[in-house]
Amino acid sequence: MIKKLVIVLIAVIAFQSHAQEGTASPYSFYGIGSLKFKGTVENRSMGGLSIFTDSIHVNLRNPASYAGSNLKGYPFNAESRPVKFAIGGSYSSVNLKSDSGSDKANTTTFDYFAVSLPMGKFGLGFGLLPYTSVGYKLESDNSDGLTSNRYKGEGGLNKAFAGLGYQISEELSVGIDVSYNFGNIKNSSIAFVYDENNELVQYQSRENNRSDLSGLNFNLGLSYKTMLNEKLQLTSGLTYSPKSDITSNNTRSFSTIVLNEVTGQEFEINTIDADLEAQNLKTTDLTLPSRFSFGAGIGQPKKWFVGTEFTFQNTSKFSNPIFDQTNAKFVNASTIAIGGFFIPDYDSFSKYWKRVVYRAGLHFENTGLEINNETINEFGMSFGLGFPINSILFSNGNLGLELGKRGTTNQNLIQENFINLQFSLSLNDRWFQKSKYD
């Protein structure tokens, strides 16, 4: 059954990821877009914690988790660990507010698909996910209340990854994954021209830009668990991604267009390509900054867990001349996450809700983006439920709810108040189990 379900889910992914717009944030205008990847629904429901690992969930942020845990005892009684599948998506509703007005936007996106295969003390993981997303339409007015500029953008960076984990001991696992990043970003801008009667002139000019991105980066991980006493377990983890480069192949053109003043539709008349080669902008190298995270928590296995995690990203080293903006710069980014889960009674057979996993957390993030000398910060609270699927081996469906805000209305900027609803399936199956009967 599970294999048929996975085939259906892959088909849904292929359809959804072909033409989705992953964000409506005006801050995706800067750099290579807004960061989409923040872990599985299980991680995000605990404020973004990635330090907790077990044998029945895929952890996409720490490759040490591919090696698994609990090789002996619960839940598989010394039998082979299962093959793990994870797939997730989300719906986001954003209220955009500035000093001059407000607006609303909604997006529905595919967030990740991953598989983890056990191989003794080793574990292999691979998958696909959107890493950053660009999706905005911004307009500014002049002193007469007429539209003076329009900016539009779409695209983003995707990540295909494969990793290997190794269990050094019952307490310690290490891992590494390599990601191939690929995608494109397209944006356009129009500076509106009016006649002496404040009427749009017949022909307007539009600048068109496209950057095709590709490159590799690595992520190293470590996970450590040990029992402090008969009930309490200490869990800790760290990850490190070194600085890497992504190649950006860029094109730029200028179009003469005619605007439909009622619908805003743009009709292209002709286009001239810009000579980026002469400006040394035809091919540029984009620096993905290094990232380091560490955290720890305590809990009672199969009952509860609470922990905290700190992430630092050297975003001030981000650079690419084709993306430079005079009013914005990147500074070092950081995130603090606190969260955990509670299971009333994991092996209750009579009361389903006692086997449900209840999750909660919060996070505070300095995104690393600074505009008009204002730091763009994000704060969020998250809640989640993990529903056991009785007919499939230790599998579950997960719901997550995240409430928060990003940005500020200071310095004519925009504050985003968002509600994110997330859904995932964490599925398990046995592919390599030996038969017990002849």
Residue pairs with C-beta under 8 A, 6 or more apart in sequence:
1 391
1 392
2 85
2 392
2 395
2 427
2 428
2 429
3 429
5 425
5 427
6 85
6 427
9 87
9 113
9 425
10 113
12 110
13 87
13 110
13 113
13 128
16 89
16 109
16 110
17 110
17 130
20 107
20 108
20 109
20 110
21 107
21 133
21 135
21 154
22 36
22 107
22 109
22 130
22 133
22 135
22 156
23 33
23 34
23 36
23 92
23 107
23 133
23 134
23 135
23 136
23 156
24 92
24 94
24 96
24 105
24 106
24 107
24 135
24 136
25 34
25 94
25 135
25 136
25 406
25 416
26 96
26 136
26 138
26 414
26 416
27 34
27 367
27 369
27 376
27 406
27 407
27 414
27 416
28 34
28 132
28 133
28 134
28 135
28 136
28 153
29 134
29 136
29 138
29 151
29 153
29 187
30 323
30 325
30 328
30 369
30 371
31 132
31 318
31 320
31 323
31 330
31 369
32 132
32 134
32 156
32 157
32 185
32 213
32 286
32 320
32 323
33 132
33 133
33 134
33 135
33 155
33 156
33 157
33 185
34 132
34 133
34 134
35 131
35 132
35 367
36 109
36 111
36 129
36 130
36 131
36 132
36 133
36 156
37 60
37 111
37 112
37 129
37 130
37 131
37 132
37 159
38 44
38 48
39 48
39 50
39 59
39 60
39 61
40 57
40 58
40 59
40 60
40 86
40 88
40 112
40 398
40 424
40 426
41 88
41 90
41 111
41 384
41 398
41 399
41 400
41 422
41 423
41 424
42 57
42 359
42 384
42 386
42 398
42 400
42 424
42 426
43 49
43 50
43 59
43 60
43 61
44 382
44 384
44 400
44 402
44 420
44 422
45 339
45 359
45 360
45 361
45 382
45 383
45 384
45 385
45 398
45 400
45 401
45 402
45 422
46 52
46 337
46 339
46 340
46 341
46 359
46 360
46 361
46 382
46 384
47 337
47 338
47 339
47 360
47 361
47 362
47 363
47 380
47 381
47 382
48 309
48 335
48 337
48 339
48 361
48 363
48 382
49 295
49 297
49 307
49 308
49 309
49 337
49 338
49 339
49 340
49 361
50 59
50 61
50 62
50 237
50 239
50 293
50 295
50 309
51 62
51 223
51 235
51 236
51 237
51 295
51 296
51 297
51 307
51 309
52 59
52 235
52 297
52 305
52 307
52 341
53 59
53 62
53 64
53 65
53 69
53 173
53 223
53 225
53 235
53 237
54 69
54 70
55 68
55 69
55 70
55 75
55 76
55 81
55 82
56 75
56 82
56 84
56 394
56 395
56 396
56 426
56 428
57 84
57 86
57 426
58 65
58 84
58 85
58 86
58 114
58 115
58 116
58 125
58 127
58 426
59 65
60 86
60 112
60 114
60 125
60 127
60 129
61 221
61 239
61 293
62 175
62 221
62 222
62 223
62 237
62 239
63 125
63 163
63 164
63 165
63 175
63 176
63 177
63 219
63 220
63 221
63 239
64 165
64 173
64 174
64 175
64 221
64 222
64 223
64 237
65 116
65 123
65 125
65 165
65 173
65 175
65 221
65 223
66 116
66 122
66 123
66 124
66 125
66 163
66 164
66 165
66 175
67 121
67 122
67 123
67 165
67 166
67 167
67 173
67 174
67 175
67 223
68 81
68 116
68 118
68 123
68 165
68 167
68 173
69 167
69 173
69 223
69 225
70 76
71 78
71 81
71 121
71 167
71 170
72 78
72 170
74 301
74 302
75 394
76 82
79 433
80 118
80 430
80 432
80 433
80 434
81 118
81 123
82 118
82 393
82 394
82 428
82 429
82 430
83 115
83 116
83 117
83 118
83 428
83 429
83 430
83 431
83 432
84 115
84 116
84 426
84 427
84 428
85 114
85 115
85 425
85 426
85 427
85 428
85 429
86 112
86 113
86 114
86 115
86 116
86 127
86 424
86 425
86 426
86 427
87 112
87 113
87 114
87 424
87 425
88 110
88 111
88 112
88 398
88 422
88 423
88 424
88 425
89 108
89 109
89 110
89 111
89 422
89 423
89 424
90 108
90 109
90 111
90 420
90 421
90 422
90 423
91 106
91 107
91 108
91 420
91 421
91 422
92 106
92 107
92 108
92 109
92 418
92 419
92 420
92 421
93 104
93 105
93 106
93 418
93 419
94 104
94 105
94 106
94 107
94 416
94 417
94 418
94 419
95 102
95 103
95 104
95 416
95 417
95 418
96 102
96 103
96 104
96 105
96 414
96 415
96 416
97 409
97 414
97 415
97 416
97 417
98 409
98 412
98 413
98 414
98 415
99 409
99 412
107 135
109 130
109 133
110 130
111 129
111 130
111 422
111 424
112 127
112 128
112 129
113 127
113 128
113 129
114 125
114 126
114 127
114 128
114 129
115 125
115 126
115 127
116 123
116 124
116 125
117 123
117 124
117 125
117 431
118 432
121 166
121 167
122 164
122 165
122 166
122 167
123 164
123 165
123 166
123 167
123 175
124 162
124 163
124 164
124 165
125 161
125 162
125 163
125 164
125 165
125 177
126 160
126 161
126 162
126 163
127 160
127 161
128 158
128 159
128 160
128 161
129 158
129 159
129 161
130 156
130 157
130 158
130 159
131 156
131 157
131 158
131 159
131 181
131 183
132 156
132 157
132 183
133 155
133 156
134 153
134 154
134 155
134 156
134 185
134 186
134 187
135 153
135 154
135 156
136 151
136 152
136 153
137 150
137 151
137 152
138 149
138 150
138 151
138 152
139 147
139 149
139 150
139 151
140 147
140 148
140 149
141 147
141 148
142 148
144 198
146 192
146 194
146 198
147 192
148 191
148 192
149 189
149 190
149 191
149 192
150 189
150 190
150 192
151 187
151 188
151 189
152 187
152 188
152 189
153 185
153 186
153 187
153 188
154 185
154 186
154 187
155 183
155 184
155 185
155 186
156 183
156 185
157 181
157 182
157 183
157 185
157 213
157 246
158 181
158 182
158 183
159 179
159 180
159 181
160 179
160 180
160 182
161 177
161 178
161 179
161 180
162 177
162 178
163 175
163 176
163 177
163 178
163 219
164 175
164 176
164 177
165 173
165 174
165 175
165 221
166 173
166 174
166 175
167 173
168 174
171 224
171 225
171 226
172 222
172 223
172 224
173 222
173 223
173 224
174 220
174 221
174 222
174 223
175 220
175 221
175 222
175 223
176 218
176 219
176 220
176 221
177 218
177 219
177 221
178 216
178 217
178 218
178 219
179 216
179 217
179 218
179 219
180 214
180 215
180 216
181 213
181 214
181 215
181 216
181 217
181 246
181 288
182 213
182 214
183 212
183 213
184 210
184 211
184 212
184 213
185 209
185 210
185 211
185 213
186 208
186 209
186 210
187 208
187 209
188 206
188 207
188 208
188 209
189 206
189 207
190 204
190 205
190 206
190 207
190 257
190 266
191 205
192 200
192 204
193 200
193 201
193 204
193 205
194 200
194 201
195 201
200 259
200 261
202 258
203 256
203 257
203 258
203 269
204 256
204 257
204 258
204 259
205 254
205 255
205 256
205 257
206 254
206 255
206 256
206 257
206 266
206 268
207 252
207 253
207 254
208 252
208 253
208 254
208 255
208 271
209 250
209 251
209 252
209 322
210 250
210 251
210 252
211 248
211 249
211 250
211 322
211 323
212 248
212 249
212 250
213 246
213 247
213 248
213 249
213 286
214 246
214 247
215 244
215 245
215 246
215 247
215 286
215 288
216 244
217 241
217 242
217 244
217 246
217 288
218 241
218 242
218 244
219 239
219 240
219 241
220 239
220 240
220 241
221 237
221 238
221 239
221 240
222 237
222 238
222 239
223 235
223 236
223 237
224 234
224 235
224 236
224 237
225 233
225 234
225 235
225 236
226 233
226 234
227 233
227 234
228 234
228 298
231 300
232 298
232 299
232 300
233 298
233 299
233 300
233 301
234 296
234 297
234 298
235 296
235 297
235 298
235 299
235 305
235 307
236 294
236 295
236 296
236 297
237 294
237 295
237 296
238 292
238 293
238 294
238 295
239 291
239 292
239 293
239 294
240 290
240 291
240 292
240 293
241 290
241 291
241 292
242 290
243 287
243 288
243 289
243 290
243 314
243 317
244 287
244 288
245 285
245 286
245 287
245 288
246 285
246 286
246 287
246 288
247 283
247 284
247 285
247 286
248 283
248 284
248 285
248 286
248 320
248 322
249 282
249 283
250 276
250 281
250 282
250 283
250 284
250 322
251 273
251 276
252 273
252 274
252 276
252 281
253 271
253 272
253 273
253 274
254 271
254 272
254 274
255 268
255 269
255 270
255 271
255 272
256 268
256 269
256 270
256 271
257 266
257 267
257 268
257 269
258 266
258 267
258 269
259 265
259 266
259 267
260 266
260 267
276 282
280 321
281 321
281 322
284 320
284 321
284 322
285 320
286 318
286 319
286 320
286 323
287 317
287 318
287 319
287 320
288 318
289 313
289 314
289 315
289 316
289 317
289 318
290 313
290 314
290 317
291 311
291 312
291 313
291 314
292 311
292 312
292 313
293 309
293 310
293 311
293 312
294 309
294 310
295 307
295 308
295 309
295 310
295 337
296 307
296 308
297 305
297 306
297 307
297 308
297 340
298 305
298 306
298 307
299 305
299 306
299 307
299 340
302 343
302 346
303 342
303 343
303 346
304 340
304 341
304 342
304 343
305 340
305 341
306 338
306 339
306 340
307 338
307 339
307 340
308 336
308 337
308 338
309 335
309 336
309 337
310 334
310 335
310 336
310 337
311 334
311 335
311 336
311 337
312 332
312 333
312 334
313 332
313 333
313 334
313 368
314 332
315 330
315 331
315 332
315 333
315 368
315 369
316 330
316 331
316 332
316 368
318 330
318 368
327 371
327 372
328 369
328 370
328 371
328 372
329 370
330 368
330 369
330 370
331 366
331 368
331 369
331 370
331 375
332 366
332 368
333 365
333 366
333 367
333 368
334 365
334 366
335 363
335 364
335 365
335 366
336 363
336 364
336 365
337 361
337 362
337 363
338 361
338 362
338 363
339 359
339 360
339 361
339 362
339 363
339 382
340 359
340 360
340 361
341 357
341 358
341 359
341 360
341 386
342 357
342 358
343 354
343 355
343 356
343 357
343 358
344 353
344 354
344 355
344 356
345 351
345 354
345 355
346 355
347 355
348 354
348 355
352 388
355 388
356 385
356 386
356 387
356 388
357 384
357 385
357 386
357 396
358 384
358 385
358 386
359 382
359 383
359 384
359 385
359 386
359 400
360 381
360 382
360 383
360 384
361 381
361 382
362 379
362 380
362 381
362 382
363 378
363 379
363 380
363 382
364 377
364 378
364 379
365 377
365 378
365 379
365 380
366 375
366 377
367 376
367 377
367 378
367 406
369 375
369 376
370 376
371 411
371 413
372 411
372 412
372 413
373 411
374 408
374 410
374 411
374 413
376 406
376 407
376 408
376 413
377 406
377 407
377 408
378 404
378 405
378 406
378 407
379 404
379 405
380 402
380 403
380 404
380 405
380 418
381 402
381 403
381 404
382 400
382 401
382 402
382 403
383 400
383 401
383 402
384 398
384 399
384 400
384 401
384 422
385 398
385 399
386 396
386 397
386 398
386 426
387 396
387 397
387 398
387 399
388 394
388 395
388 396
389 395
389 396
389 397
389 427
392 427
392 428
392 429
393 428
393 429
393 430
394 428
395 425
395 426
395 427
395 428
396 425
396 426
397 423
397 424
397 425
397 426
398 422
398 423
398 424
398 425
398 426
399 421
399 422
399 423
400 420
400 421
400 422
400 423
400 424
401 419
401 420
401 421
401 422
402 418
402 419
402 420
402 422
403 418
403 419
403 420
404 417
404 418
405 415
405 416
405 417
405 418
406 415
406 416
406 418
407 413
407 414
407 415
407 416
408 415
409 415
